[in-house]
Amino acid sequence: DFGFCWGVERSIALAYEAVRHYPDKKVHITNELIHNPEVNDNLHKMNVQFIEKTEDNKKRFDTVKEGDVVILPAFGASLEEMDYFDKQNVDVVDTTCPWVSKVWNTVDMHQKKGLTSIIHGKYAHEETVATVSFCEDYICVKDMKEAEMVADYILNGGDRVAFLEHFKNAISEGFDPDTMLNSVGLANQTTMYKKETRAIGQLFQKTMMSKFGPIEPKKHYIEFDTICDATQERQDAVDELVDNASELGLDFILVVGGWDSSNTAHLLEIPVKAGVRSFHINRAECIGADNTITHRTMAGEIVTESFLTDLGKDVVMGVTSGASTPDAAVQDSLSSIFMLKKLNS
């Protein structure tokens, strides 16, 4: 399964139309539109101004002047940013993916019910930064290991200082683990690995029942599935490839997408953890004519290594891509492999 998802197509269409619709205005964007180098390069070529970040990771909104146009990316923008632009005399083009908005609605419901939001996501990811801005009380867990740390604290307490130090960048201001983890709601960054989100949900459900008993379980824990359809479909497809890798005789799985794309990185995790040879590339040029491939490892390192192990035999491969990867990037990558085979046949 590959190609742009509907949400990404919508964001790109809105951004490109903003440039066409306001030819005489300066157009800004608060972040990368999506995690895809070609799309962001196109926006640069269209003279869209990417708002710079300062050394303390804040944005230089002073470059936005009255009458300008501001594009909000597919990941959304924080509540503070949206409030700021609402008070300025600027035109705002909101390309936020509807699935991201669904997460915002979920955490807003948590707050109205007096729950602390536990967000399965990466605290520094643009989408999660936007999501937590809608929360009063929250904690972000990036994986099952961190979820287990929170669950253990709920059940057994522990070293409060060490707990707060570990999560210092992933919690709301004034977070108190001794009082704010008695009633929680789970949400997730839309691009996380769905099976892990489900496992984390089951962990917290069991944790709260163990601590408070089975009566009125929803008083202490609720959850909603906020993984986007496109992410889920791609993960399911790769799961199926991995499950049938031996029967299919797969030589490797090729994952195409931006190296900073969270949903693409999770597609790589599935075969790597299953022991299936896999490569995450961000463009066709990663495949060299000298039979090398430059790819991103699960640890985030960019490495170059020998690619096809036997140029004389037919290659059986699985192919997928992130939800923000254009069809052309996948087709060009396949063409590079076909050309490599042809040159060495």
C-alpha positions in Angstrom: 0.0 0.0 0.0 1.5 3.3 -1.0 0.8 6.9 -2.2 -0.5 10.0 -0.6 -3.4 9.5 1.9 -6.5 11.6 1.6 -5.5 13.9 4.5 -2.1 14.7 2.9 -3.6 15.2 -0.6 -6.1 17.7 1.0 -3.3 19.6 2.8 -1.2 19.8 -0.3 -4.2 21.0 -2.4 -5.0 23.7 0.2 -1.4 24.9 0.4 -0.9 25.1 -3.3 -4.2 26.8 -3.8 -3.2 29.4 -1.1 -0.2 30.4 -3.2 -2.3 30.6 -6.4 -5.2 32.4 -4.7 -3.0 35.1 -3.1 -0.4 36.0 -5.8 0.2 39.5 -4.5 0.5 38.5 -0.8 3.4 37.1 1.2 2.7 33.5 2.2 4.1 31.9 5.3 3.9 28.4 6.7 4.5 27.6 10.4 6.3 24.3 9.8 7.0 21.7 7.1 3.6 21.0 5.4 4.2 17.3 5.6 7.3 15.1 6.2 8.2 14.8 2.5 11.2 16.6 1.0 9.8 17.0 -2.5 6.6 18.7 -1.3 8.4 21.1 1.0 11.0 21.8 -1.8 8.1 22.7 -4.1 6.7 25.1 -1.5 10.2 26.8 -1.2 10.2 27.1 -5.0 6.7 28.7 -4.8 8.3 31.3 -2.5 6.4 30.2 0.6 8.2 31.5 3.6 9.0 28.8 6.3 8.8 30.5 9.7 12.2 30.2 11.3 12.8 28.8 14.8 15.0 30.4 17.4 17.7 28.7 19.4 15.2 27.9 22.2 12.9 26.2 19.6 10.4 29.1 19.5 9.1 30.5 16.2 9.8 34.0 14.8 6.3 35.2 14.1 7.6 38.8 13.9 8.3 38.1 10.2 4.5 37.8 9.6 3.1 41.2 8.8 -0.4 42.6 8.6 -2.2 41.4 5.4 0.1 38.3 5.0 -1.2 34.7 4.5 -0.3 32.0 7.0 -0.6 28.3 6.2 -1.0 25.8 9.1 0.5 22.4 8.2 -1.1 19.0 8.1 0.2 18.3 11.7 -1.8 21.3 12.9 -0.6 24.2 15.1 -0.7 24.8 18.8 -3.7 26.5 20.4 -1.4 29.4 21.3 -0.3 29.8 17.7 -3.9 29.7 16.4 -4.9 32.3 19.0 -2.0 34.5 18.0 -3.0 34.5 14.4 -6.6 35.0 15.1 -5.7 38.3 16.8 -3.6 39.4 13.8 -4.9 40.9 10.6 -3.7 37.9 8.5 -5.5 35.3 6.3 -5.1 31.8 7.8 -5.2 28.7 5.6 -5.7 25.7 7.9 -4.6 22.4 6.2 -4.8 20.4 9.5 -5.6 16.7 8.8 -9.1 15.9 10.0 -7.6 12.8 11.8 -5.4 15.2 13.9 -8.5 17.3 14.7 -10.1 14.1 15.9 -7.3 13.6 18.5 -7.8 17.2 19.6 -11.5 16.5 20.2 -10.6 13.4 22.2 -8.2 15.2 24.6 -10.7 18.1 24.9 -13.3 15.6 26.1 -10.7 14.2 28.6 -10.3 17.7 30.1 -14.1 18.2 30.3 -14.4 15.0 32.2 -11.6 15.9 34.6 -9.2 13.3 33.2 -5.5 13.4 32.6 -4.6 12.7 29.0 -2.0 10.0 28.4 -0.8 10.5 24.9 1.0 7.7 23.1 3.3 9.8 21.0 6.7 11.6 20.7 6.5 14.8 22.8 8.6 16.8 20.3 6.7 15.8 17.2 4.8 18.7 15.7 1.5 16.9 15.9 1.9 16.0 19.6 3.1 19.6 20.4 -0.2 20.8 18.9 -2.3 18.1 20.7 -0.9 18.8 24.2 -1.7 22.5 23.8 -5.4 21.5 24.1 -4.7 19.7 27.4 -4.6 21.0 31.0 -3.0 17.9 32.4 -1.1 15.4 30.3 1.8 13.0 30.1 3.3 11.6 26.8 4.6 8.1 26.6 6.6 7.2 23.5 6.5 3.4 23.8 5.4 0.5 25.9 8.5 0.8 28.2 7.4 4.3 29.3 3.8 3.2 29.5 4.9 0.5 31.9 6.8 3.1 34.0 3.5 5.1 34.3 1.4 2.0 35.1 3.9 0.9 37.8 3.8 4.3 39.4 -0.1 4.3 39.4 -0.1 0.9 41.2 3.0 1.1 43.4 4.0 4.8 43.6 7.8 5.2 43.7 10.5 7.8 43.4 8.5 10.9 42.5 11.6 13.0 41.7 13.1 10.4 39.4 9.7 10.0 37.7 9.3 13.7 37.0 12.9 14.0 35.9 12.4 11.2 33.3 9.2 12.8 31.9 10.2 16.4 32.4 9.8 17.3 28.7 6.6 15.2 28.3 4.3 16.5 31.0 2.1 19.5 31.7 3.3 22.3 33.9 2.9 21.4 37.6 2.2 17.8 36.8 1.7 15.7 40.0 1.9 12.0 39.4 0.4 11.3 42.9 -2.9 13.0 42.1 -3.2 13.3 38.4 -3.0 9.6 37.4 -6.1 8.5 39.3 -8.4 9.1 36.3 -6.9 9.0 32.8 -7.8 9.0 29.1 -5.7 7.6 26.3 -5.2 9.2 23.0 -2.4 8.9 20.5 -0.4 10.6 17.8 -2.1 9.5 14.6 1.1 8.0 13.1 2.1 5.7 15.9 2.1 1.9 15.6 -1.4 0.8 16.2 -0.6 -2.6 17.8 1.5 -0.8 20.4 -1.2 1.7 21.1 -3.7 -1.1 21.6 -1.3 -2.9 24.0 -0.8 0.3 25.9 -4.5 0.7 26.2 -4.9 -2.8 27.6 -2.1 -2.2 30.0 -3.8 1.0 31.5 -7.2 -0.7 31.5 -5.9 -3.6 33.6 -3.9 -1.2 35.8 -6.9 1.0 36.7 -9.0 -2.1 37.4 -6.3 -3.5 39.6 -6.1 -0.3 41.6 -9.8 0.8 41.7 -11.7 -2.4 41.1 -14.1 -3.3 38.3 -17.0 -1.1 39.4 -17.4 2.1 37.3 -14.2 1.5 35.3 -14.9 4.4 32.9 -14.7 6.7 35.9 -10.9 6.0 35.9 -10.0 5.1 32.3 -11.4 5.7 28.8 -9.8 5.4 25.4 -10.6 6.1 21.8 -8.8 4.9 18.7 -7.3 7.9 16.9 -4.8 6.2 14.6 -5.6 7.4 11.1 -7.0 4.9 8.5 -4.1 5.4 6.1 -1.5 4.6 8.8 -3.5 1.6 9.9 -3.9 0.2 6.4 -0.2 0.5 5.7 0.7 -1.2 9.0 -1.7 -4.0 8.3 -0.3 -4.5 4.8 3.3 -4.7 6.1 2.2 -7.0 8.9 0.8 -9.3 6.2 4.0 -9.2 4.2 6.0 -10.1 7.3 3.7 -12.9 8.2 4.1 -14.4 4.7 7.7 -13.5 4.1 9.0 -17.1 4.0 6.2 -18.3 1.8 6.6 -15.4 -0.6 10.4 -15.8 -0.6 10.9 -12.1 0.2 14.5 -10.8 -0.3 13.7 -7.5 1.5 11.0 -4.9 2.1 11.5 -1.4 0.8 9.9 1.4 2.7 9.8 4.8 0.9 9.2 8.1 2.8 10.7 11.0 4.5 13.5 10.2 7.0 11.8 12.4 9.6 8.3 10.9 8.9 7.0 9.2 12.0 4.4 7.0 10.2 7.1 5.8 7.8 9.6 5.0 10.6 6.9 2.8 12.2 6.5 0.9 8.9 10.2 0.0 9.1 9.9 -1.2 12.7 7.5 -4.0 11.8 9.8 -6.0 9.5 13.0 -5.1 11.4 11.6 -6.5 14.7 10.4 -9.6 12.8 13.9 -10.2 11.4 13.0 -9.4 7.8 15.7 -7.5 5.8 14.3 -4.0 5.2 15.4 -0.6 4.0 13.9 2.9 4.6 14.8 5.3 1.8 13.6 8.8 1.3 14.1 9.1 -2.5 15.1 7.0 -5.5 18.7 8.5 -5.5 19.4 6.4 -2.3 19.7 3.4 -4.6 23.2 3.6 -6.3 24.3 2.2 -9.6 27.2 0.5 -7.8 24.6 -1.7 -6.0 24.6 0.2 -2.7 21.7 1.6 -0.8 21.7 4.6 1.6 19.0 4.1 4.1 17.7 5.1 7.6 18.0 2.4 10.3 15.4 1.9 13.0 17.9 3.7 15.4 17.8 6.8 13.1 21.2 6.4 11.6 21.8 7.1 7.9 24.0 4.3 6.5 25.2 3.0 3.2 25.7 -0.7 2.5 25.6 -3.3 -0.2 22.1 -3.8 -1.6 21.2 -6.8 -3.8 22.9 -9.9 -2.5 22.8 -11.7 -5.8 22.4 -9.6 -8.9 22.0 -12.8 -11.0 18.8 -13.9 -9.5 15.2 -12.6 -9.6 14.4 -10.2 -6.8 11.3 -10.7 -4.7 10.5 -7.6 -2.7 7.7 -6.0 -0.7 7.1 -2.3 -1.2 5.3 0.3 0.9 5.5 4.0 1.7 4.5 6.5 4.3 1.2 8.3 4.0 3.0 11.5 2.9 5.0 9.9 0.1 3.9 10.6 -3.5 3.3 7.7 -5.9 6.1 9.1 -8.1 8.7 8.6 -5.4 7.8 4.9 -5.1 7.7 4.4 -8.9 11.1 6.2 -9.3 12.6 4.0 -6.5 11.3 0.8 -8.2 12.7 2.1 -11.6 16.1 2.5 -9.9 16.0 -1.1 -8.8 14.9 -2.3 -12.3 17.7 -0.3 -13.9 20.3 -1.7 -11.5 19.2 -5.2 -12.4 19.3 -4.4 -16.1 22.8 -2.9 -15.9 24.1 -6.1 -14.2 22.2 -8.7 -16.1 
